Structure formats: structure tokens, C-alpha cells
Amino acid sequence: MPRMAALPVQRLTPYQRPFTYVGVDYLGPVEVTVGRHSEKRWIVVFTCMVVRAIHLEIAYSLTAQSCIMAIRRFICRRGPAAEYFSDNGTNLKAASKEILQQIREMNKECAEEFTSARTCWHFNPPSAPHMGGVWERMVRTVKQSMAALDDGRKLSDEILLTTLSEAEDMINSRPLMFVPQSSSEIAITPNHFLRGTAPNEPQESVPPTNIAQALRDSYKRSQQLSNEMWKRWIREYVPTINKRTKWFGESQQLQKGDLVYVVEGDRRKAWVRGVVEEPIVSSDGRVRQAMVRTNSGVFKRATAKLAVLEISDGNPDPVDDSGSGLQVGDLLRTTSLGSCNK
């Protein structure tokens, strides 16, 4: 395994509008009662990668069109995102292609008039949930919140929508870091960035001011308060997430032509053999993904799902302290089969 990567820049970019960088994932299905029969619903979880806020939408099917409509509702309420991140779900891939096609077909003059940015979509390699831990963890939190709000009765679409709104507000009100009870400061929450205040803080009435004073002082003060909140985010929250909990050491990196087993499932006999076609080098110079050619074609896989084979002539490896070399077909390096949150 290569050394654990540093946090992506999308998680450490302050002074951005919430949901500028978004992780997308699906949760469900959830059964609802419609008339006299039951139907399935899915929950689309949008996670802000910076302030860890969430936005929940209902998808009425697993089709690309339903995914696109859920994303459109999210954009209408939270604004367009600069970058999307998700796993390799086929519905999400189709949504990405549709959005890109719409962007290409947009009139250039209108695009230059109303926007100066383009939306891009990043997909994680298959069978690598640890690369999407930032939103996978929020999926688990949504499940726990919905379980706490479950009263055991059947759901309707209206009840499900209300439950999701309650869960969303509950999760966005959680503190992002620990603050001692004796401290006079209040822990910042995602709702501080979404609303400018936490829901449990008293709402003070603001006396009216004249226009000249408001333009001169109030705007600057609002900007100062916003900057102070981001300074607290940098000072108190960022140090708590920028820690490596595993994968401290370095390992030999994958190279083109390496023979590997594609680790899928718990049965080693079912693992497929392949050859590394193209190692994908990350920004820090380490290989964490690779294109692997098997009998079924070329696939993109994370190095955590590749077990490398080395062929030896039977002589002891000079760098091996054990004094015995590997025979042909021996497994030299294996990787962890479990997944972790990044």
C-alpha cells in the first residue's frame, strides 16, 4: 500500500460558498405507501466537502433521468457546484454525461454572460469506498438519523420528505469540533455557514438603520463576521481532519507490466489475474490507481484492490533478511481487503 495521501485541496479551501465541492451518493431503497401498494424511493445525499453540510433529495427511481432531476433540484436550492465527486454508479455516470452535453450545447454568449466556470465530475475507481470516505461517512450518519426518527409506522411520500428535512437539519446542526463546556465560544456547525447562525441560537431583533450607515458599516461588519467564522474553521477544524491514521510507511509502487491479482470478494481462488497497463500517478507522485488488463478487458482499480505477483528464479533475494526467495507464483505483496474512511 502507498502512503496515505494528503487531504485533497477541495476539502481545505476556505472562503467558498457551501456546496462548491460536492460528494454525491445514493441511500436506500426506502419503501413508501402509495394508495394500496408499496413503492421504492432512494435518497440522494449531497455532501459539502469543505464545511461537511449535507443536502438530501428523493429519487423516485435509479434511472439517469431521476438522478438528473434530483441534481437539478439541488442546484436550484443550493446553487451550482464547481466539482462533483462520486463512485462509479451507472446512474451518476449518465447524469454526468447529460450535464456535460447540456453545457456544450449552451449558447456561448449566454455562458459568458452568466457564468465564468464549468462544472466537472470526478469518479472514484470501482471497489474503492475508502476514496469516498468524506461522503460515505455522511451516508451512515443519515441512516442513523432516520433510524432515530422512525416511529415504526409506514411511510408516505409526504412523511418521508418531512423526515428527510428533519434529519438534514439535525445533521447540519452538529458541532464540527470539540469545545469544552467551560468555554465561552460556541462550536461552529455546518448551519453557521448555511444560515449564518446555528438554529439553537436566539434570534436578536436588529434595529433599523439609515441607508448611508448601513452601506458604510453593516456590510463591512457582516464580512468581518464571515471572515472570523472561516478563521475559526481554519484554526480549530482543519487540524482535526488532517491526520493520518494508517498507511504511514512507503511501499514499492506499481509499474507498467506488473502481474497482479484483482482482489474482489473473500475467495482468493476467484481473484482474476491481470497486467498493469498504466499506473495513474497522483499529485504527490505516488501510484494509488492503475489501469489493469484482464481477460475481460481493461479496468480502473485502486492499488488497495491489487495484489502484486513477483516472479523469482528461486534464488534468495539479496534485500530479503529472511534469506529465502519467492518461488514462481508466490504472492509477494497483498493489500488490505477492508475499507476505511479517509
SEKOL-668606 format. One line per field, with one value per residue (C-alpha): residue in three letters; residue number from 1; z, x, y. Coordinates in pm, whole numbers, always signed. Each point is the difference from the previous one (the first is absolute). Layout:
# residues N
r (ALA, ...)
k (NUM, ...)
w (Z, ...)
u (X, ...)
v (Y, ...)
This chain:
# residues 342
r (MET, PRO, ARG, MET, ALA, ALA, LEU, PRO, VAL, GLN, ARG, LEU, THR, PRO, TYR, GLN, ARG, PRO, PHE, THR, TYR, VAL, GLY, VAL, ASP, TYR, LEU, GLY, PRO, VAL, GLU, VAL, THR, VAL, GLY, ARG, HIS, SER, GLU, LYS, ARG, TRP, ILE, VAL, VAL, PHE, THR, CYS, MET, VAL, VAL, ARG, ALA, ILE, HIS, LEU, GLU, ILE, ALA, TYR, SER, LEU, THR, ALA, GLN, SER, CYS, ILE, MET, ALA, ILE, ARG, ARG, PHE, ILE, CYS, ARG, ARG, GLY, PRO, ALA, ALA, GLU, TYR, PHE, SER, ASP, ASN, GLY, THR, ASN, LEU, LYS, ALA, ALA, SER, LYS, GLU, ILE, LEU, GLN, GLN, ILE, ARG, GLU, MET, ASN, LYS, GLU, CYS, ALA, GLU, GLU, PHE, THR, SER, ALA, ARG, THR, CYS, TRP, HIS, PHE, ASN, PRO, PRO, SER, ALA, PRO, HIS, MET, GLY, GLY, VAL, TRP, GLU, ARG, MET, VAL, ARG, THR, VAL, LYS, GLN, SER, MET, ALA, ALA, LEU, ASP, ASP, GLY, ARG, LYS, LEU, SER, ASP, GLU, ILE, LEU, LEU, THR, THR, LEU, SER, GLU, ALA, GLU, ASP, MET, ILE, ASN, SER, ARG, PRO, LEU, MET, PHE, VAL, PRO, GLN, SER, SER, SER, GLU, ILE, ALA, ILE, THR, PRO, ASN, HIS, PHE, LEU, ARG, GLY, THR, ALA, PRO, ASN, GLU, PRO, GLN, GLU, SER, VAL, PRO, PRO, THR, ASN, ILE, ALA, GLN, ALA, LEU, ARG, ASP, SER, TYR, LYS, ARG, SER, GLN, GLN, LEU, SER, ASN, GLU, MET, TRP, LYS, ARG, TRP, ILE, ARG, GLU, TYR, VAL, PRO, THR, ILE, ASN, LYS, ARG, THR, LYS, TRP, PHE, GLY, GLU, SER, GLN, GLN, LEU, GLN, LYS, GLY, ASP, LEU, VAL, TYR, VAL, VAL, GLU, GLY, ASP, ARG, ARG, LYS, ALA, TRP, VAL, ARG, GLY, VAL, VAL, GLU, GLU, PRO, ILE, VAL, SER, SER, ASP, GLY, ARG, VAL, ARG, GLN, ALA, MET, VAL, ARG, THR, ASN, SER, GLY, VAL, PHE, LYS, ARG, ALA, THR, ALA, LYS, LEU, ALA, VAL, LEU, GLU, ILE, SER, ASP, GLY, ASN, PRO, ASP, PRO, VAL, ASP, ASP, SER, GLY, SER, GLY, LEU, GLN, VAL, GLY, ASP, LEU, LEU, ARG, THR, THR, SER, LEU, GLY, SER, CYS, ASN, LYS)
k (1, 2, 3, 4, 5, 6, 7, 8, 9, 10, 11, 12, 13, 14, 15, 16, 17, 18, 19, 20, 21, 22, 23, 24, 25, 26, 27, 28, 29, 30, 31, 32, 33, 34, 35, 36, 37, 38, 39, 40, 41, 42, 43, 44, 45, 46, 47, 48, 49, 50, 51, 52, 53, 54, 55, 56, 57, 58, 59, 60, 61, 62, 63, 64, 65, 66, 67, 68, 69, 70, 71, 72, 73, 74, 75, 76, 77, 78, 79, 80, 81, 82, 83, 84, 85, 86, 87, 88, 89, 90, 91, 92, 93, 94, 95, 96, 97, 98, 99, 100, 101, 102, 103, 104, 105, 106, 107, 108, 109, 110, 111, 112, 113, 114, 115, 116, 117, 118, 119, 120, 121, 122, 123, 124, 125, 126, 127, 128, 129, 130, 131, 132, 133, 134, 135, 136, 137, 138, 139, 140, 141, 142, 143, 144, 145, 146, 147, 148, 149, 150, 151, 152, 153, 154, 155, 156, 157, 158, 159, 160, 161, 162, 163, 164, 165, 166, 167, 168, 169, 170, 171, 172, 173, 174, 175, 176, 177, 178, 179, 180, 181, 182, 183, 184, 185, 186, 187, 188, 189, 190, 191, 192, 193, 194, 195, 196, 197, 198, 199, 200, 201, 202, 203, 204, 205, 206, 207, 208, 209, 210, 211, 212, 213, 214, 215, 216, 217, 218, 219, 220, 221, 222, 223, 224, 225, 226, 227, 228, 229, 230, 231, 232, 233, 234, 235, 236, 237, 238, 239, 240, 241, 242, 243, 244, 245, 246, 247, 248, 249, 250, 251, 252, 253, 254, 255, 256, 257, 258, 259, 260, 261, 262, 263, 264, 265, 266, 267, 268, 269, 270, 271, 272, 273, 274, 275, 276, 277, 278, 279, 280, 281, 282, 283, 284, 285, 286, 287, 288, 289, 290, 291, 292, 293, 294, 295, 296, 297, 298, 299, 300, 301, 302, 303, 304, 305, 306, 307, 308, 309, 310, 311, 312, 313, 314, 315, 316, 317, 318, 319, 320, 321, 322, 323, 324, 325, 326, 327, 328, 329, 330, 331, 332, 333, 334, 335, 336, 337, 338, 339, 340, 341, 342)
w (+0, -77, +277, +88, -222, +125, +10, -340, -54, -36, +373, +111, -202, +227, -89, -250, -24, +161, -249, -237, +17, +37, +58, -132, +112, +15, +304, +1, -116, +239, -36, +0, -22, -304, +5, +64, -118, +95, -209, +42, +45, +13, +184, -175, +252, -99, +232, +11, +14, +176, +280, +15, -55, -171, -230, -52, -304, -91, -318, -117, -197, -80, -353, -132, -54, +364, +107, -226, +141, +358, -91, -164, +320, +199, -232, +22, +382, +68, -317, -260, +119, -150, +35, +69, +145, +5, -40, -328, +16, -351, +72, +118, -307, -226, +191, -47, -377, -26, +191, -208, -317, +119, +81, -348, -160, +197, -197, +43, +35, +283, +169, -13, +125, +300, +102, -23, +128, -111, +202, +0, +140, +157, +37, +247, -127, +61, +330, +178, +255, +214, -269, +61, +378, +26, -134, +94, +366, -49, -156, +322, +204, -205, +63, +374, +2, -191, +237, +295, -164, -93, +197, -149, -221, -377, -194, -261, -238, +213, +324, -165, -128, +349, +160, -240, +77, +374, -48, -220, +257, +283, -178, -109, +362, +130, +128, -224, +287, +374, +217, +381, +199, +193, -322, -89, -374, -184, -224, -366, -190, -371, +60, +93, -361, -152, +202, +171, +340, +184, +43, +382, +26, +98, -282, +100, -158, -196, +34, -330, -123, -264, -348, +14, +328, -120, -316, +191, +309, -9, -314, +124, +336, -167, -202, +312, +182, -299, -9, +374, -47, -276, +216, +273, -261, -101, +357, +176, -256, -264, +246, +115, -348, -132, +183, -136, +191, -212, -303, +141, -176, -360, -227, -344, -256, -279, -337, -352, -71, +364, +38, +248, +149, -2, +355, -17, +263, +284, -210, -118, -258, -173, -35, -363, -126, -206, -118, +90, -322, +134, +358, +88, +191, +253, +72, +270, -237, +143, -191, +158, -312, -311, -324, +7, -302, +63, -224, +26, -103, +152, +335, +238, +353, +320, +119, +318, -217, -179, +131, -184, -114, -48, -193, +148, -127, +337, +129, +322, -39, +102, +181, +181, +361, +25, -237, -219, -332, -143, -241, -323, +72, +363, +123, +91, +109, +99, +97, +261, -98, +233, -74, +210, +17, -127)
u (+0, +132, +12, -334, -58, -33, -347, -117, -3, -380, -24, +235, -123, -149, -204, -209, -375, -133, -46, +263, +165, -257, +10, -304, -124, -321, -177, -285, -235, -268, -353, -291, -372, -176, -371, -30, +342, +362, +267, +372, +174, +370, +171, +269, +254, +191, +294, +193, +363, +113, -249, -147, -358, -248, -298, -251, -218, -240, +54, -307, +201, +358, -15, +228, -295, -105, +359, +18, -325, +130, +320, -202, -207, +323, +145, -317, +18, +374, +149, +222, +304, +344, +97, -193, +151, -166, +51, -50, -378, -142, -277, +253, +216, -298, -90, +353, -12, -338, +118, +318, -204, -230, +298, +145, -331, -40, +22, +353, -121, -237, +273, +237, -275, -118, +290, +376, +46, -79, -114, +222, -69, +252, -62, +180, +127, -231, +18, +180, -247, +289, +65, -348, +5, -98, -349, -25, +19, -287, -211, +42, -93, -318, -93, +47, -205, -285, +5, -32, -301, -171, -321, -66, -290, -19, +136, -171, +180, -103, +123, +327, +60, -58, +222, +282, -33, +18, +302, +173, -47, +112, +323, +77, -35, +272, +325, +302, +249, +14, -46, +37, -313, +186, +83, -197, +23, -263, +118, -49, -246, -84, -309, +227, +119, -342, -207, +257, -115, -79, -371, +24, +140, -247, -107, +61, -204, +206, -103, -50, +286, +22, +117, +329, +103, -103, +208, +298, +8, -241, +140, +357, -104, -182, +311, +213, -226, +15, +380, +20, -208, +232, +303, -145, -58, +368, +130, -224, -148, +269, +262, -248, -45, +356, +124, +120, -136, +155, +222, +299, +279, +109, -27, +127, -218, -185, +172, -114, +12, -42, -200, -282, -304, -316, -130, -379, -184, +133, +78, +358, -55, -251, +245, +74, +354, +101, +283, +48, -48, +43, +73, -184, +229, -165, +106, +249, +180, -144, -203, -339, -193, +84, -149, +10, -43, -174, -166, -322, +153, +175, -127, +89, +75, +143, +333, -180, -176, +311, +229, +333, +180, +373, +172, +326, +253, +8, +319, -13, -80, +306, -213, -209, +115, -174, +254, -255, -133, -348, -80, -191, -362, +58, -195, +247, -220, -363, -213, -267, -344, -183, -115, +68, -124, +245)
v (+0, +352, +254, +160, +302, +353, +149, +127, +373, -15, -76, +276, +300, +269, +308, -196, -21, -322, -284, +133, -345, -276, -375, -190, -340, -205, -148, -247, -128, +121, -138, +244, -64, +144, -78, -372, -107, +62, +171, +50, +332, +83, +284, +204, +130, +315, +69, +328, -106, +319, +73, -357, +114, -232, +43, -282, -59, -282, -203, -187, -257, -97, +136, +271, +235, -28, +69, +304, +143, -50, +185, +279, +44, +14, +267, +210, +2, +5, +142, -168, -193, +46, -367, -320, -318, -341, -371, -184, -34, -37, +250, +259, -58, +55, +317, +130, -61, +171, +306, +24, -27, +278, +220, -57, +87, +320, +317, +137, +355, -94, -202, +297, +230, -198, -222, -24, -356, -353, -295, -309, -346, -239, -374, -225, -336, -299, -190, +286, +145, +132, +262, +142, -13, +366, -74, -369, +104, +243, -276, -195, +308, +47, -364, +47, +320, -161, -297, +238, +169, -329, -59, -344, +104, -13, +293, +210, +234, +297, -159, -107, +353, +145, -263, +82, +371, -72, -226, +258, +275, -231, -96, +357, +113, -231, +160, -42, -10, -46, +308, -30, +74, +270, +184, +309, -76, -201, -282, +82, -218, -41, +214, +292, +1, -75, +247, +219, -125, -323, -92, -6, +352, +273, +227, +359, +274, +249, +366, +183, +218, +266, -96, +192, -160, -346, +31, +133, -225, -295, -161, +19, -143, -290, -75, +19, -248, -235, +21, -69, -314, -123, +80, -221, -271, +16, +25, -255, -241, -56, -136, -268, -150, +26, -310, -334, -297, -277, -70, +192, -187, -3, -302, -93, +171, -174, +5, -68, -372, -115, -322, +46, -167, +216, -40, -34, -202, -215, -310, +22, -272, +228, +290, +89, +37, +300, +221, +367, +195, +352, +115, +321, +236, +231, +357, -107, -238, -323, -259, -63, -106, -197, -127, -381, -228, -333, -258, +203, +332, +301, +129, +281, -122, +144, -142, -107, -259, -130, -274, +3, -315, -16, -273, -126, -251, -171, +168, +198, +365, +200, +260, -261, -46, -338, -157, -177, +120, -27, -279, +44, +88, +98, +302, +271, +287, -3, +292, +51, -126, +233, +350, +307, +353, +249)
